[in-house]
Amino acid sequence: MSIILTINAGSSSIRFALFATGARQLRLMDEKIERIGSETASVTADRLVQKLKEQASIAAPDAIGHRVVHGMLHTQPERVTPGLLEELRRITPYDPEHLPREIALIEALQKHFPKVPQVACFDTAFHRHMPAVATLLPIPRRYAAKGVQRYGFHGLSYTFLLGELARLGDPAAVRGRVILAHLGSGASLAAVLDGRGIDTSMGFTPAAGLVMGTRSGDLDPGLMSYLALTECMTAAQFQTLVNHESGLIGISESSADVRDLLEREGADARAREAIDLFCYQARKWIGAFAAALNGVDTLVFAGGIGENSAPVRRRICDGLQFLGVEIDDTLNRQHAARISTGAVAVRVIRTDEESVIADLTRRVLQMIDEGEAT
């Protein structure tokens, strides 16, 4: 039995949990630190360490597992070493929105728990087996040699969702056509064929793909040069624009929270347009992935919006009847495990990235122990 602390740092909050792992995995604690979006990485790290000090149940875990959003070409979780930390620092330009905070958290916990091994669990690893046609960017090949390609993210969530589909006995989890929709403040979809991801909506960075809470999703690349020419916008300002000022908050000019927008849409046209755009784009991505998969057997909704917003699920699925998607409104309002009556199984699954981090960290810890034993 090992005690594992998991750290899941997102764009607006940090979830940390404590697990007892062994033959069975038991969650001992689950906490969250909110509103970290505007903080510096060091301030967030200090807040986390202080929060951990307040938890009597956390003396010294056997290992600490981190969600690391960008892992480049890594296909497996890895123990944090000086070499890995240096690599993460080097690739910070690939993901300046997440990596600096994640590195700061690792370093802060090294000081707080100096003898405890830490493990990096990469969000990109799930997508490493996508075919070349799904990873190539149509720019000069010399950039591909520098690592500029489509990577995809939310991989820990997708790993959990596929595992849950298998546990539920859905045959499409192993042999079939699955579309996974992780819809939250950050939102993406993935196409899975016979248990392996073949495409995903996010690309080189997590700002690509579907419109999100504060992220733009896909944009015409000419927009950057236009804003540079007409508003003297710098690359840093454009980065802020597409990651923190766009998406639902940009369209609605009031909120990035779908719950707020649904309450206001009757009287606020901008709020209605923001919800309409989100649902329309999600529906288009589902249609595109159905084409890539040559049909769909199972559609899964997860994430804060996907799990909890029946109106959004209904509006996304409206118009997908041609694929065999038929939503039962009563089941949908009840957030039932299966909300469909048609040929396509439409499921609502509460994702759990922390449990995946704990399991992956346990495996690495086991390899470390076995290596020391030999």
URRAQUI-V685530 format. One record per pair of residues at least 12 apart in sequence whose C-alpha atoms are under 10 Angstrom apart, sorted by sequence separation. I is the first residue (numbers start at 1). J is the second residue. D is the distance in whole Angstrom. If there is no record, write none. Layout:
I_J_D, I_J_D
This chain:
5_17_6, 6_18_6, 17_29_5, 18_30_7, 65_77_9, 88_100_9, 106_118_8, 136_148_9, 137_149_6, 161_173_9, 162_174_9, 178_190_8, 179_191_5, 180_192_8, 188_200_7, 189_201_5, 190_202_9, 205_217_10, 207_219_10, 244_256_10, 249_261_10, 252_264_10, 261_273_9, 262_274_10, 301_313_8, 314_326_10, 327_339_6, 328_340_5, 335_347_9, 336_348_7, 337_349_7, 4_17_8, 5_18_5, 6_19_8, 16_29_8, 17_30_4, 18_31_9, 65_78_10, 106_119_9, 135_148_9, 136_149_6, 137_150_7, 165_178_10, 178_191_6, 179_192_6, 188_201_6, 189_202_8, 248_261_9, 252_265_10, 258_271_9, 261_274_8, 262_275_7, 286_299_9, 314_327_7, 326_339_8, 327_340_4, 328_341_6, 335_348_7, 336_349_9, 337_350_9, 4_18_6, 5_19_6, 16_30_6, 17_31_6, 33_47_8, 65_79_9, 66_80_10, 88_102_9, 89_103_8, 106_120_9, 135_149_6, 136_150_6, 177_191_8, 178_192_5, 179_193_9, 187_201_9, 188_202_6, 203_217_10, 224_238_7, 254_268_10, 261_275_7, 313_327_9, 314_328_9, 326_340_5, 327_341_6, 328_342_9, 332_346_10, 335_349_9, 3_18_7, 4_19_5, 5_20_9, 15_30_7, 16_31_5, 17_32_9, 33_48_8, 64_79_10, 65_80_9, 72_87_10, 88_103_7, 134_149_9, 135_150_4, 136_151_9, 177_192_6, 178_193_6, 187_202_8, 188_203_10, 202_217_8, 203_218_9, 223_238_10, 224_239_10, 256_271_10, 314_329_8, 325_340_7, 326_341_6, 327_342_7, 332_347_10, 3_19_6, 4_20_6, 15_31_6, 16_32_6, 32_48_9, 63_79_10, 64_80_10, 71_87_9, 72_88_9, 134_150_7, 135_151_7, 162_178_9, 176_192_8, 177_193_5, 178_194_8, 186_202_10, 201_217_9, 202_218_9, 252_268_9, 254_270_8, 255_271_8, 258_274_9, 259_275_10, 324_340_10, 325_341_8, 326_342_5, 332_348_9, 2_19_8, 3_20_5, 4_21_7, 14_31_8, 15_32_4, 16_33_8, 71_88_8, 86_103_10, 132_149_10, 133_150_10, 134_151_9, 135_152_9, 175_192_10, 176_193_6, 177_194_7, 178_195_8, 180_197_10, 201_218_9, 252_269_8, 253_270_7, 254_271_8, 258_275_7, 324_341_9, 325_342_6, 326_343_8, 327_344_10, 1_19_10, 2_20_6, 3_21_6, 14_32_6, 15_33_6, 33_51_9, 70_88_8, 85_103_7, 102_120_10, 132_150_10, 134_152_10, 162_180_9, 174_192_10, 175_193_7, 176_194_5, 177_195_8, 178_196_10, 179_197_9, 188_206_9, 252_270_5, 253_271_8, 256_274_9, 299_317_10, 311_329_9, 314_332_8, 324_342_6, 325_343_7, 326_344_7, 327_345_9, 328_346_10, 1_20_6, 2_21_5, 3_22_9, 13_32_7, 14_33_5, 15_34_9, 32_51_10, 72_91_8, 161_180_8, 173_192_8, 174_193_8, 175_194_4, 176_195_8, 177_196_10, 178_197_9, 181_200_10, 187_206_9, 188_207_10, 251_270_6, 252_271_5, 255_274_10, 310_329_9, 313_332_8, 314_333_9, 323_342_9, 324_343_5, 325_344_5, 326_345_9, 327_346_8, 1_21_5, 2_22_7, 13_33_5, 14_34_7, 31_51_9, 68_88_9, 71_91_9, 130_150_10, 161_181_10, 172_192_9, 173_193_8, 174_194_5, 175_195_6, 176_196_10, 179_199_10, 180_200_9, 181_201_10, 186_206_8, 187_207_9, 188_208_9, 189_209_9, 250_270_10, 251_271_8, 252_272_8, 258_278_10, 310_330_10, 313_333_10, 323_343_8, 324_344_5, 325_345_8, 326_346_8, 1_22_5, 12_33_9, 13_34_5, 14_35_9, 31_52_10, 70_91_8, 85_106_9, 130_151_9, 161_182_9, 172_193_8, 173_194_7, 174_195_5, 175_196_9, 179_200_9, 186_207_8, 187_208_10, 188_209_7, 189_210_8, 249_270_10, 251_272_10, 252_273_7, 253_274_9, 310_331_9, 311_332_8, 321_342_9, 323_344_8, 324_345_9, 325_346_7, 1_23_8, 3_25_10, 12_34_7, 13_35_6, 14_36_8, 70_92_9, 72_94_9, 85_107_9, 128_150_10, 130_152_10, 158_180_7, 172_194_7, 173_195_6, 174_196_8, 187_209_8, 188_210_6, 248_270_9, 249_271_9, 251_273_7, 252_274_6, 310_332_6, 311_333_8, 313_335_10, 321_343_10, 1_24_9, 2_25_9, 3_26_10, 4_27_10, 5_28_10, 9_32_10, 12_35_5, 13_36_5, 71_94_10, 127_150_9, 128_151_7, 157_180_9, 158_181_9, 171_194_9, 172_195_8, 173_196_9, 187_210_6, 188_211_9, 219_242_9, 248_271_8, 251_274_5, 252_275_9, 309_332_9, 310_333_5, 321_344_9, 1_25_9, 3_27_10, 4_28_10, 5_29_9, 6_30_9, 8_32_9, 9_33_9, 10_34_10, 11_35_9, 12_36_5, 13_37_7, 31_55_10, 70_94_8, 71_95_10, 127_151_7, 128_152_9, 157_181_10, 158_182_8, 171_195_10, 186_210_9, 187_211_7, 188_212_9, 215_239_10, 218_242_10, 250_274_9, 251_275_9, 308_332_10, 309_333_8, 310_334_8, 3_28_9, 5_30_10, 7_32_10, 11_36_7, 12_37_5, 70_95_7, 126_151_9, 127_152_6, 157_182_8, 186_211_9, 187_212_6, 215_240_9, 216_241_8, 217_242_8, 248_273_9, 249_274_8, 308_333_9, 310_335_7, 314_339_10, 10_36_9, 11_37_6, 12_38_8, 29_55_9, 69_95_8, 70_96_10, 80_106_8, 124_150_10, 125_151_9, 126_152_8, 127_153_8, 185_211_10, 186_212_6, 187_213_8, 214_240_10, 215_241_8, 216_242_5, 217_243_9, 248_274_5, 251_277_9, 297_323_9, 299_325_9, 308_334_10, 309_335_8, 313_339_10, 9_36_9, 10_37_9, 11_38_9, 12_39_10, 124_151_6, 125_152_9, 126_153_8, 127_154_9, 128_155_10, 154_181_10, 155_182_10, 183_210_9, 185_212_6, 186_213_7, 214_241_9, 215_242_5, 216_243_7, 247_274_8, 248_275_8, 296_323_7, 297_324_9, 298_325_9, 308_335_7, 29_57_8, 69_97_10, 70_98_8, 71_99_10, 123_151_9, 124_152_6, 125_153_8, 126_154_8, 127_155_7, 154_182_8, 184_212_8, 185_213_5, 186_214_8, 187_215_9, 214_242_7, 215_243_4, 216_244_9, 295_323_7, 296_324_8, 297_325_9, 307_335_7, 28_57_9, 29_58_9, 69_98_7, 70_99_7, 123_152_8, 124_153_5, 125_154_10, 126_155_5, 166_195_10, 183_212_8, 184_213_8, 185_214_7, 186_215_8, 188_217_9, 214_243_6, 215_244_6, 216_245_8, 217_246_9, 248_277_9, 295_324_9, 296_325_9, 306_335_10, 307_336_10, 310_339_10, 317_346_9, 14_44_9, 68_98_8, 69_99_7, 80_110_10, 123_153_5, 124_154_7, 125_155_6, 126_156_7, 162_192_9, 183_213_10, 185_215_9, 187_217_9, 213_243_9, 214_244_5, 215_245_7, 216_246_5, 217_247_7, 247_277_9, 248_278_8, 282_312_10, 283_313_10, 286_316_9, 307_337_10, 13_44_9, 68_99_7, 122_153_9, 123_154_5, 124_155_6, 125_156_8, 126_157_9, 127_158_10, 158_189_9, 186_217_10, 212_243_9, 213_244_8, 214_245_5, 215_246_5, 216_247_4, 247_278_9, 282_313_10, 286_317_9, 16_48_9, 122_154_9, 123_155_4, 124_156_8, 126_158_7, 154_186_9, 158_190_8, 163_195_10, 207_239_9, 213_245_9, 214_246_5, 215_247_5, 216_248_8, 279_311_10, 283_315_9, 284_316_9, 287_319_10, 15_48_10, 68_101_10, 69_102_8, 122_155_8, 123_156_5, 126_159_7, 153_186_10, 154_187_8, 162_195_7, 213_246_8, 214_247_5, 215_248_8, 216_249_10, 279_312_7, 282_315_10, 283_316_5, 287_320_8, 290_323_8, 313_346_10, 14_48_8, 68_102_7, 121_155_10, 122_156_8, 123_157_8, 125_159_10, 153_187_10, 154_188_7, 158_192_10, 162_196_9, 208_242_9, 212_246_8, 213_247_5, 214_248_6, 215_249_9, 216_250_8, 278_312_9, 279_313_8, 282_316_6, 283_317_7, 286_320_9, 9_44_10, 16_51_10, 67_102_8, 68_103_9, 85_120_10, 121_156_8, 123_158_9, 153_188_8, 154_189_9, 155_190_9, 207_242_7, 208_243_10, 211_246_8, 212_247_5, 213_248_5, 214_249_6, 215_250_9, 216_251_10, 279_314_9, 280_315_8, 281_316_8, 282_317_9, 283_318_8, 287_322_10, 313_348_10, 16_52_9, 66_102_8, 81_117_9, 84_120_9, 123_159_10, 152_188_9, 153_189_9, 154_190_9, 159_195_10, 207_243_6, 211_247_5, 212_248_6, 213_249_6, 214_250_7, 275_311_10, 276_312_9, 279_315_6, 280_316_7, 283_319_8, 284_320_10, 287_323_8, 301_337_10, 66_103_10, 80_117_7, 81_118_8, 152_189_9, 153_190_9, 159_196_10, 206_243_9, 207_244_10, 210_247_9, 211_248_7, 212_249_9, 213_250_9, 214_251_10, 275_312_8, 278_315_10, 279_316_5, 280_317_10, 283_320_8, 286_323_10, 300_337_10, 79_117_7, 80_118_5, 81_119_9, 152_190_9, 159_197_10, 212_250_10, 213_251_10, 278_316_8, 279_317_9, 280_318_10, 300_338_9, 18_57_9, 66_105_9, 79_118_6, 80_119_5, 81_120_10, 158_197_9, 276_315_8, 279_318_9, 280_319_10, 299_338_10, 18_58_8, 66_106_8, 78_118_9, 79_119_4, 80_120_6, 207_247_10, 275_315_9, 276_316_9, 307_347_9, 308_348_9, 7_48_9, 20_61_10, 65_106_9, 78_119_6, 79_120_6, 80_121_10, 214_255_9, 215_256_10, 299_340_10, 306_347_10, 307_348_6, 19_61_9, 20_62_10, 64_106_9, 77_119_7, 78_120_5, 79_121_9, 155_197_10, 213_255_8, 214_256_6, 306_348_7, 307_349_7, 308_350_9, 18_61_8, 77_120_6, 78_121_7, 213_256_5, 214_257_9, 306_349_9, 307_350_6, 76_120_9, 77_121_5, 78_122_9, 212_256_8, 213_257_7, 306_350_9, 307_351_8, 64_109_9, 76_121_7, 77_122_6, 155_200_10, 212_257_10, 213_258_8, 298_343_9, 299_344_7, 300_345_8, 301_346_8, 302_347_9, 303_348_9, 306_351_10, 18_64_9, 64_110_10, 75_121_9, 76_122_7, 77_123_10, 154_200_10, 212_258_10, 258_304_10, 259_305_9, 297_343_7, 298_344_5, 299_345_6, 300_346_6, 301_347_6, 302_348_6, 303_349_8, 304_350_8, 74_121_9, 75_122_8, 152_199_8, 153_200_8, 258_305_7, 262_309_9, 296_343_9, 297_344_5, 298_345_5, 299_346_5, 300_347_5, 301_348_5, 302_349_5, 303_350_7, 304_351_9, 17_65_10, 74_122_7, 75_123_10, 76_124_10, 77_125_8, 151_199_10, 152_200_6, 153_201_9, 154_202_9, 257_305_9, 296_344_7, 297_345_6, 298_346_6, 299_347_6, 300_348_6, 301_349_6, 302_350_6, 303_351_6, 16_65_10, 64_113_9, 71_120_9, 73_122_10, 74_123_10, 75_124_8, 76_125_6, 150_199_9, 151_200_9, 152_201_7, 153_202_6, 259_308_10, 262_311_8, 295_344_10, 296_345_9, 297_346_9, 298_347_7, 299_348_9, 300_349_7, 301_350_8, 302_351_6, 303_352_9, 16_66_9, 63_113_9, 71_121_8, 72_122_9, 74_124_8, 75_125_5, 76_126_9, 150_200_9, 151_201_10, 152_202_5, 153_203_8, 259_309_8, 262_312_9, 300_350_10, 301_351_9, 302_352_10, 62_113_10, 68_119_9, 69_120_9, 70_121_9, 71_122_5, 72_123_10, 73_124_8, 74_125_6, 75_126_7, 150_201_9, 151_202_7, 152_203_5, 153_204_9, 258_309_8, 60_112_9, 61_113_8, 63_115_9, 64_116_7, 65_117_9, 66_118_7, 67_119_9, 68_120_6, 69_121_8, 70_122_6, 71_123_7, 72_124_7, 73_125_7, 74_126_10, 75_127_9, 76_128_10, 150_202_8, 151_203_5, 152_204_7, 153_205_8, 154_206_9, 5_58_8, 60_113_7, 62_115_9, 63_116_6, 64_117_6, 65_118_6, 66_119_6, 67_120_6, 68_121_6, 69_122_6, 70_123_6, 71_124_6, 72_125_8, 75_128_6, 94_147_9, 150_203_4, 151_204_5, 152_205_7, 153_206_7, 259_312_10, 4_58_10, 59_113_9, 60_114_10, 61_115_10, 62_116_6, 63_117_5, 64_118_5, 65_119_5, 66_120_5, 67_121_5, 68_122_5, 69_123_5, 70_124_6, 71_125_7, 73_127_10, 74_128_8, 75_129_9, 94_148_9, 149_203_7, 150_204_4, 151_205_7, 152_206_7, 258_312_9, 3_58_9, 5_60_9, 6_61_10, 60_115_9, 61_116_7, 62_117_7, 63_118_6, 64_119_6, 65_120_6, 66_121_6, 67_122_6, 68_123_6, 69_124_7, 70_125_9, 73_128_7, 148_203_10, 149_204_6, 150_205_8, 151_206_9, 4_60_9, 5_61_6, 45_101_8, 49_105_9, 60_116_7, 61_117_9, 62_118_9, 63_119_8, 64_120_9, 65_121_7, 66_122_8, 67_123_7, 68_124_9, 69_125_10, 72_128_9, 91_147_10, 148_204_7, 149_205_9, 152_208_9, 3_60_9, 4_61_6, 5_62_8, 6_63_9, 7_64_7, 8_65_9, 9_66_8, 10_67_9, 41_98_9, 44_101_7, 45_102_9, 48_105_8, 52_109_10, 71_128_10, 147_204_9, 148_205_10, 152_209_10, 3_61_5, 4_62_6, 5_63_6, 6_64_6, 7_65_6, 8_66_6, 9_67_7, 10_68_10, 41_99_9, 42_100_9, 43_101_9, 44_102_10, 45_103_9, 46_104_9, 47_105_10, 150_208_10, 2_61_8, 3_62_5, 4_63_5, 5_64_5, 6_65_5, 7_66_5, 8_67_5, 9_68_8, 10_69_9, 41_100_6, 42_101_7, 45_104_6, 46_105_8, 49_108_7, 53_112_9, 2_62_6, 3_63_7, 4_64_6, 5_65_6, 6_66_6, 7_67_6, 8_68_8, 9_69_9, 37_97_9, 40_100_9, 41_101_4, 44_104_8, 45_105_5, 48_108_9, 49_109_7, 52_112_9, 1_62_10, 2_63_8, 3_64_9, 4_65_7, 5_66_9, 6_67_8, 7_68_9, 8_69_9, 40_101_8, 41_102_8, 42_103_10, 43_104_9, 44_105_8, 45_106_8, 48_109_9, 130_191_10, 213_274_10, 39_101_9, 41_103_8, 42_104_6, 43_105_10, 45_107_9, 46_108_7, 49_111_10, 130_192_10, 185_247_10, 212_274_10, 41_104_6, 42_105_8, 45_108_6, 46_109_10, 49_112_7, 127_190_9, 135_198_9, 185_248_9, 211_274_9, 40_104_10, 41_105_8, 44_108_10, 45_109_8, 134_198_7, 135_199_8, 217_281_10, 36_101_10, 42_107_10, 127_192_10, 133_198_9, 134_199_6, 135_200_9, 213_278_9, 42_108_8, 130_196_8, 131_197_9, 132_198_9, 133_199_9, 134_200_8, 137_203_9, 211_277_8, 212_278_7, 129_196_7, 130_197_6, 131_198_6, 132_199_10, 134_201_10, 136_203_10, 137_204_9, 210_277_10, 211_278_6, 128_196_10, 129_197_7, 130_198_5, 131_199_8, 135_203_8, 136_204_10, 210_278_7, 211_279_9, 127_196_8, 128_197_8, 129_198_7, 130_199_6, 134_203_9, 135_204_9, 210_279_10, 211_280_10, 126_196_8, 127_197_6, 128_198_9, 129_199_9, 130_200_9, 210_280_10, 211_281_7, 126_197_7, 127_198_7, 185_256_8, 210_281_6, 211_282_8, 127_199_8, 185_257_8, 209_281_9, 210_282_7, 127_200_8, 184_257_9, 185_258_9, 209_282_9, 73_147_9, 184_258_9, 210_284_9, 72_147_8, 210_285_8, 72_148_10, 209_285_9, 72_149_10, 73_151_9, 72_151_7, 71_151_9, 70_151_8, 201_282_10, 70_152_9, 71_153_10, 69_152_10, 70_153_8, 69_153_7, 70_154_10, 201_285_7, 69_154_8, 200_285_9, 201_286_10, 11_97_7, 69_155_9, 10_97_10, 11_98_7, 67_154_10, 69_156_9, 201_288_10, 10_98_7, 67_155_10, 68_156_10, 201_289_9, 9_98_8, 67_156_8, 200_289_8, 9_99_10, 11_101_9, 199_289_8, 10_101_9, 187_278_10, 198_289_9, 9_101_8, 10_102_9, 9_102_7, 189_282_8, 199_292_8, 8_102_9, 188_282_9, 191_285_10, 198_292_8, 199_293_9, 7_102_9, 183_278_10, 187_282_9, 190_285_9, 191_286_9, 198_293_8, 9_105_9, 189_285_7, 190_286_9, 188_285_9, 189_286_8, 191_288_9, 192_289_9, 7_105_9, 191_289_6, 7_106_9, 183_282_9, 190_289_8, 191_290_8, 193_292_9, 189_289_9, 191_291_10, 192_292_10, 193_293_7, 181_282_8, 191_292_8, 192_293_8, 193_294_10, 191_293_7, 193_296_9, 181_285_10, 192_296_10, 181_286_9, 191_296_9, 179_285_10, 180_286_9, 192_298_10, 179_286_7, 97_205_9, 98_206_10, 179_287_10, 191_299_10, 95_204_9, 96_205_9, 97_206_9, 180_289_10, 94_204_8, 95_205_6, 97_207_10, 179_289_7, 190_300_10, 94_205_7, 95_206_8, 178_289_9, 179_290_8, 189_300_10, 6_118_10, 94_206_10, 95_207_10, 177_289_10, 178_290_9, 189_301_9, 5_118_9, 6_119_9, 7_120_10, 8_121_10, 177_290_8, 189_302_10, 4_118_10, 179_293_9, 177_292_10, 178_293_8, 187_302_10, 188_303_10, 177_293_6, 179_295_10, 187_303_8, 176_293_9, 177_294_8, 178_295_9, 179_296_7, 186_303_9, 187_304_10, 177_295_7, 178_296_6, 179_297_8, 180_298_8, 181_299_8, 182_300_8, 183_301_7, 184_302_8, 185_303_8, 186_304_9, 187_305_9, 176_295_10, 177_296_5, 178_297_6, 179_298_6, 180_299_6, 181_300_6, 182_301_6, 183_302_6, 184_303_5, 185_304_8, 186_305_10, 187_306_9, 176_296_8, 177_297_5, 178_298_5, 179_299_5, 180_300_5, 181_301_5, 182_302_5, 183_303_5, 184_304_5, 185_305_8, 176_297_6, 177_298_7, 178_299_6, 179_300_6, 180_301_7, 181_302_6, 182_303_5, 183_304_6, 184_305_5, 175_297_10, 176_298_8, 177_299_9, 178_300_8, 179_301_9, 180_302_8, 181_303_8, 182_304_8, 183_305_5, 184_306_7, 182_305_8, 183_306_5, 184_307_9, 172_296_9, 173_297_10, 181_305_10, 182_306_7, 183_307_8, 184_308_10, 172_297_7, 173_298_9, 181_306_7, 182_307_9, 183_308_10, 171_297_9, 172_298_7, 181_307_10, 183_309_10, 170_297_10, 171_298_9, 172_299_10, 170_298_8, 183_313_10, 72_204_10, 165_298_9, 70_204_10, 70_205_9, 165_300_9, 69_205_10, 70_206_9, 69_206_9, 162_300_9, 161_300_8, 161_301_9, 161_302_8, 97_239_9, 96_239_9, 97_240_9, 158_302_9, 157_302_9, 97_243_8, 157_303_9, 97_244_10, 178_344_10, 177_344_10, 178_345_9, 179_346_10, 180_347_10, 181_348_10, 182_349_10, 178_346_10, 182_350_10, 168_337_10, 182_351_8, 12_185_8, 172_345_10, 11_185_8, 12_186_10, 10_185_9, 11_186_8, 170_345_9, 10_186_9, 165_347_9, 165_349_9, 164_349_8, 164_350_9, 161_348_10, 164_351_9, 161_349_7, 164_352_10, 160_349_10, 161_350_8, 160_350_9, 161_351_6, 160_351_7, 161_352_8, 159_351_9, 160_352_6, 161_353_9, 157_350_10, 158_351_8, 159_352_9, 160_353_7, 163_356_10, 157_351_6, 158_352_10, 159_353_8, 160_354_9, 156_351_9, 157_352_7, 158_353_9, 160_355_8, 156_352_8, 157_353_5, 160_356_6, 156_353_5, 157_354_9, 159_356_7, 160_357_10, 155_353_9, 156_354_8, 157_355_10, 158_356_10, 154_353_9, 156_355_9, 157_356_8, 156_356_6, 157_357_10, 156_357_7, 11_214_10, 156_360_10, 38_244_10, 37_244_9, 123_353_10, 11_243_10, 11_244_10, 121_356_9, 122_357_9, 121_357_6, 120_357_9, 121_358_9, 119_357_9, 119_358_10, 121_360_7, 120_360_9, 121_361_8, 119_360_8, 120_361_8, 119_361_6, 118_361_8, 119_362_9, 117_361_10, 120_364_10, 119_364_7, 118_364_9, 119_365_8, 117_364_10, 118_365_9, 117_365_8, 117_368_9, 77_357_9, 78_360_9, 79_361_8, 77_360_7, 78_361_8, 76_360_9, 77_361_7, 79_364_7, 67_353_8, 77_363_9, 78_364_7, 79_365_8, 67_354_8, 77_364_7, 78_365_10, 66_354_9, 76_364_9, 79_367_10, 65_354_9, 67_356_10, 79_368_9, 67_357_7, 65_356_10, 66_357_7, 65_357_6, 66_358_9, 64_357_9, 65_358_6, 64_358_8, 65_359_9, 66_360_10, 63_358_9, 65_360_8, 66_361_9, 65_361_5, 64_361_7, 65_362_9, 63_361_7, 64_362_9, 62_361_10, 63_362_8, 65_364_10, 62_362_9, 65_365_10, 63_364_9, 64_365_10, 63_365_7, 62_365_8, 30_354_9, 27_354_9, 27_355_8, 26_355_9, 25_355_8, 27_358_9, 26_358_10, 25_358_8, 21_355_10, 25_359_8, 19_354_9, 18_354_9, 19_355_8, 17_354_7, 18_355_9, 21_358_8, 22_359_9, 25_362_10, 15_353_10, 16_354_8, 17_355_9, 20_358_9, 21_359_8, 15_354_8, 19_358_7, 17_357_10, 18_358_8, 19_359_9, 21_361_10, 22_362_8, 17_358_9, 21_362_7, 20_362_10, 19_362_10, 8_353_8, 7_353_10, 8_354_7, 6_353_9, 7_354_8, 6_354_6, 5_354_9, 6_355_8, 8_357_8, 6_356_9, 7_357_8, 6_357_6, 7_358_9, 5_357_9, 6_358_6, 4_357_9, 5_358_7, 6_359_10, 4_358_6, 3_358_9, 4_359_9, 6_361_9, 2_358_10, 5_361_9, 4_361_8, 4_362_7, 3_362_9, 2_362_7, 1_362_10, 4_365_10, 2_365_9, 2_366_10
